[in-house]
Amino acid sequence: MPAHIGIGGNLKTGVKFVVASLAPTARMRHARQMVGNRMLQRLQEQAQMKKHDRETECTSYGGFRYYLDHFDPNYVAKPGEQNARYSEQSEWDLYLAQGTAFDITCRRYFEIFRGMKMVLITHKSDTNKLKRIEAYPAGEKMRVLWTSA
């Protein structure tokens, strides 16, 4: 299970199901008549979609750099492009900028671990701010490479 999915998310989904089941509205009466656990399944799918919206998977160093460069505090969007993503200037200068020791480490990860993916995760409350970078080497455990301060 990825590090950013905890028991809290699962409990919230269960509580939403119970609240929805007990609500006296016509919509909820209809939902209670649904066959099986389709409503619970739908709530779990919605939670997964929200999680998926916060994550960007990269399977190559070029793709990783492309998405990471959008978090540069000094990034200038091209005409017709809207970019509201950001990171702290100190974090960018020390770790996330191209050519830093962290960047070289990430490049080496892609060179050494073939078929690896890196996931850029944003905050739940601010989906434009970078929260964590995780690496998933093929056949090995997930590694957290960077987290925001």
Secondary structure as GFF3:
##gff-version 3
##sequence-region A 1 149
A	DSSP	alpha_helix	7	22	.	.	.	ID=ss1
A	DSSP	alpha_helix	26	32	.	.	.	ID=ss2
A	DSSP	alpha_helix	38	54	.	.	.	ID=ss3
A	DSSP	beta_strand	55	58	.	.	.	ID=ss4
A	DSSP	alpha_helix	61	69	.	.	.	ID=ss5
A	DSSP	alpha_helix	89	91	.	.	.	ID=ss6
A	DSSP	pi_helix	92	96	.	.	.	ID=ss7
A	DSSP	alpha_helix	101	112	.	.	.	ID=ss8
A	DSSP	beta_strand	117	122	.	.	.	ID=ss9
A	DSSP	beta_strand	130	136	.	.	.	ID=ss10
A	DSSP	beta_strand	143	147	.	.	.	ID=ss11
###
